[in-house]
Amino acid sequence: MVVYYVLAAISCWFGLQSLLSGIRYAAYVRRETSRSLPDFQPFVSVIAPGRGLEPGLIDNLRPLVAQDYPRYEVLFVFDALDDPAIKIVDELRRTTAVPARTVIAGPATDSGQKVHNLRVAVNEIDPESEVLVFVDSDARPAKYWIRKLVAPLADETLGASTGYRWFIPLRGGIASRLRSVWNASVASALGSDTSKNFCWGGSTAIRRTTFTNLDVSSHWRGTVSDDFTITRVLKEAKLPIHFTPNCLVASVGDCDFRELLEFTTRQIKITRVYAQHLWLPLLLGSALFAVAFFGGLILIGVNPRSSAAYIFPLIIFALGAAKSFLRFRAISTVLQTSHADLLAHVFLWPFASLLYLYNAVAAGFSRRIKWRGITYELKSPREAVIISRDS
């Protein structure tokens, strides 16, 4: 019991520190979303890699050709000419005056398919382009997304400007809501400290000169993670990354438990390979939480009359629920969310932490992932081997 109380007390301490970081995050979001934007609107090239069909794809791609931004182009990049998503892109191109092109990158051989698509696309952009913007096909940006993402780059000392995803369940369900809660803890890791921020490949802007001078394209070769790699390159160059809360983008859709486990475990396997320093604390921290919280619930079941058994689980839950509430309320100023989603974030967060423990353990035993129908073996941060492709 003494060992449990010590571990539970440590977990409470970490929970308090996490709550304080949540308070700072909420304050940062309020401050940034109320700040006026610099008048910086250069010609932009939006690069949207994709592979195959997915639910809501046309609703995700349509905003890309309907942005409230004066001068930009969109490059839709696929690995094969027979990709069924190209029909959707062709339909959008016929209904917009925005310059939009389809680029066929061919199959990847020495890197992840998405990274390969990006490397080909950056060589196809308009010569007038001053800023590169990267977006994922499962992101659904708002009307002023480009304007708000690019504006911080008026400061030429910045390395990049980034947003992040926020999963919004369509029909609901435990698995879909748990995915949103799981992802939210990563979103709130971003904030005012530009040295600790990271780029998310689904909503990132970088000056073309910065991209070229740092030779990002060459650094991408052999990798499967575009965002971890560009983050590393910027940090090595000591260039700050600005988090733009206005560019948090909705990722609308549902998943079942199999898809939930596949997605979350893939993310942590990638993290283990590309950011080893983050994986071990995640493993230890989530294990500590599981012992302190769920271990405390077991003690309550064993000795329900002991008032001491209730103290630590209640404190841990209250601290986590408070942070989840503050984070969700901050996000709701940017994205449309529901009360049902709020309840999920307040009450499901302990299970998201338990899921992180499962992900971290699984990542300790395997580096093989499946992404968009392609199976990879992540040998190292600079070597990804393609094992197989689905037709």
N, C-alpha and C positions, 0 to 999 in steps of 0.2 A: 504493500500500500504506500509506503514511503516513496518508493521509486515512482509509482504512478503520480503521486502528488507533486513531486519535483518536475516530472515531465509535463504535467498539466499546467503547473505554474509557468513554465517556460513557454508553453503554447499560448497561454493567456497574454504573456508579454509580447510575443510575436503578433498576436491578434490585435493588441492595442496599437503597436507600431503600424500594422496594416490599416487600421481604422484612421490613424493620423494621416497616412499617405492618401487614403480615400478622401479625406477632408481637403487636402491640398489639391488633389485631382479635380474635385468638384469646383473648387475656387478657380482653378486654372481654366476649366471649360467655360465657366461664366465670364471670366475676364476676357478670354480670347474671342468668344462669340459676340461680345458686345463692342469689340474694338473695331474702329473704322479701318478699311483695307487700303493699302498703298495703291496708287494708280499705276499699276504695272501690268500691261497687257500685250506682251510680245506675241509674235506668231508661234503657235504651239503645234507640235505633232503628238497626237494621242495614239499610243500603240496598244492594241487590244488582242492579245494572243487567245486562241481558243482551240478546242478539239471536241467535236461531236456536239450532240444536242443535250440539253438539260432543261428541266422545268423552268418556265419563266424566262427563257433565253431572249426572246424578242423584247420583253419588257425591260430586260437588263441592257440590251444593246441600243434600244431606241433613244434613250437620253443622250447617248454619245454623239448622235447627229442632230441634237436639238438643244445644244448648250447656248446659254446667253453669254456669248463671248465673240468678239469681233472677227478674229482671224485665226483659224485653226484647221487642221486636217485630221482625218482618222485613218489609221492603217489597221485593218483586220487581218490577222496573220494565222494561217493554218498550215498543217504539215502536208495535207493532200488535197488535190483538186476535187476529189469526190466527197469531201467532208459535207455531211448534210446541213450543217449550219451555214454554209455558204449561200444556200437559197434564201435564208432569212436575211443575210447581209445584203444580197442583191436586191431584195425587196425594199430594204431601208434606203439603199443608195438611190433607188428610183424616186423616193419621196422626199429627198432633202437636197438643198443647195450647197450643203457643206461638202467640200472635197473629201471623198471617201474612196479608199482603194482596198482591194483584196491582194494580199501577198501570200504566195505559196512558198513555204520555207523548205519543204521536203522533210524526210524523216531524219531525226537526230541520230548521230553515231557516237559522238564523244561527250555528250552532256544530256541533261534533261530536255524533254521535248519543248517545254515552255521556254527554257533558257535559249535553246537553239532558235526558236521562233523569234525571240527578242533580238538575238544577235544578227539575224538576217534582216529584220525590219529596220533596225537603226541605220542600216546602209541604204535604205530606200526612202528616207524622209526628204521633205522639201528642202532645198538649199537655204531658203529664207528662215527656216525654223530656228528659234533661239532656245526653246525649252522642250524637253521630252517629258511626256506624261504617260505613265504606265497604269493600266487598269485591267482587272480580271473580269472574265465573262460572267461570273456569278455575283458581281457587284452591281448595284442599281443606284448610280449617282443622281444627285439632285440637279436642278436646272442651272445653278450657278457654281457647280462643282469645280470646273476648270478655273474660273475667275478666282475663287477662294483658295484653291490649291497653289496656283501660280503666284499670287500676290506677295506672299512672304519672300519670294526670291528676288524682290526688289533690293533686298539686302544681299549684296554680292559676296558677303563673307559666309553666307549659308551654304552648306553642302547640298541639302535637299529639303523638300517640304513633303510631309506625309500625313495621310489620314489612317484610318483603320476600319475593319469590318465590324458590323454589329448584326448578329443573326436575329431575324424577325420571323417567328413561326407564322405559317400561313393558316393552317387549320388547327394548330396546337399539337397537343400530345406531349407526353413526358420526355420522350427522347429528343424531340425538337427543342423543347424549352431547356432541357439540360445542356444541349449543345450551346445554346445562347448564353447560359450562365457560365459554362466552362470557358467560353471564348471571352467573356466580359472581363475576367481577371487579367487577361493579356492586354486588353484595350486600356485598362486603367494603369498599366505599367508605364504608359507614355505620359509626358507632362512637360513641365517648365525646364527641366534639366536636359538641355540639348545634347550633353555628352552621353547621357544614358538612353536617349531615344533611339529607335530603330526604324528602318524603312519597311513599309508593308507594300509588296509589289502590286497589290490591287488598287492602290491610290497613292502614287508617288510622283512628284515632279522634281526635275533636276535640270539645271542649265546645260545646254548642249556643250558649252566650252568646258564645264566641269566634268561632264561625262567623258569627253574626248581627252582632256588633259590627264585624267586619272586612268585612262585606258580600261574603262569598266568592261568593255566587250571582251577583251582578252582575259580579264579576271574571271569572267563568266564561264570560259571554256572548261569543260570537265565537271561542272557543278550541276546540281539539280535545284538549288535554291537561289533564285534571283535576288530576293530581298536580303537574306543573310549575307550574301556576298557583297552586294552594294553597300550594306551597312558597314561591313568590315573594311572595305576600301575607303570609305569616308572617314571612319575612325582612325585608320592608319595615317590619313592625310590631315587629321586633326580638324576636320570640317564639321561644324555642328549640324544636327538634323532637327528641323523645326516640326513639332507636332501641331497640326491644324485641326482642331476639333470640328470646325465647320465642314470638314471633309471626311468625317465619319460617314461611311456609306452603308446602306442597308443591303443585307444579303438575305433575300426573302425566299423562304421555302421550308420544307419539312424533311425529316429523316427518320428512319427506324433505328433500333438499337444496334443492329449490325453496322449500318452506315455511321452511326455515332462513334462506335469503337474504332472503326477503320479510319475515320477522319482524325479523331483526337490522337490516336496512337501514331499515325503517320506524322502529325505535326511534332510530336515529342521525339520521334526517331530522328527527324530532320534536325531538331534542336540539339539532340545529343551529338550529332556528327558535326554540325556547323557552329555550335556554341556550347561546348563541353562544360564551360564554367557555369552555365545556367542549369544544366541537367542534374548534376549532383545535388545542389541545394534544393531543387524541386523534389527529388527523390527523398531526401532526408526530411524536408519540411512537411511534405504530405504524409510521410510515415509518422512523424511526431504528432501531427494533427489527428490521424486515424487512431493512434493509441490514446491520446488525451480525450477526444470527443466520443468516439464510438466505444473506446474502452470504458469511459465513464458511464455510458448508457448500459453497458454490460454489468457494471458494478451496481447500478440502480436496480437492475433486474435481480441480481443476487441478493442485495440487501436493501429493499425498497424503503425501509424505515430509517435508514441512515441519512440524515439531512446533509452530511458532508459530501455524500456521493452525488448530490444534485448540483453542488456549487460550481464546479469547474465546467461541466457540460453547458450549464446555463450561461455562464460568463462567456465562454468561447462562442456559443451560438449567437448571443446578443451582439458581440463585437463584430462578427462576420455579417450578421443581418443588417446592422447599422451601416457598415461599409457598402453592402450591396444596395441598400436603399439610397444612400447618397449618390452613388455612381449612376444608378438608374435614373434618378431625378435629374442629374446633370445631363445625361444623354438625351433625355426626353425633350430638352430644349432644342436639340438638333434634329432628331428623328421622331417620327410618329410611332408611339408605343402604346400598349394597352395596359389596363389594370391587371389583367391576368398575367401578363409578362412580368409586372412588378412583383406580384405574389410569388411567381416562380423564382425570381432572383433573390427574394428574401428568404424563401424556405428551402430551395434546392441547393444552395451553395455548399452545404456539407457534403452532398453527394458528388458535386463537381470536384471537390477536393479529393474525395475517395477515388474518383475517376482519374485524376492526375496521378495518384499513386499507382494505379494499374498501368497507366500509360508509361510512367517512368520505369517501372519494373520491366515491362515488355520491351522498352527501348534498350534495356541493359542486355537483352539476350538476342536481339536481331537488329540488323540494319537494312532489312529488305522492306520495301514499300511498294504499294500499287497506287498509281496516280493517273487518272484519266485513261484507264485501260492499258497502261504500260507499267511493267514491273521492273523496279530498279534495285540494284545492290549498291548501297552507299559505302564505297570503300574508304573514302576520306573526303575532306572538304573540297578537294580538287579532282576527285575521280568518282564518277557515277557510271556504273555498268548497266546497260539495258539487258534484262534477262529474257523478257518476252513482251509481245504486243498482242492485244486483242484486235480482232478484225473490226 
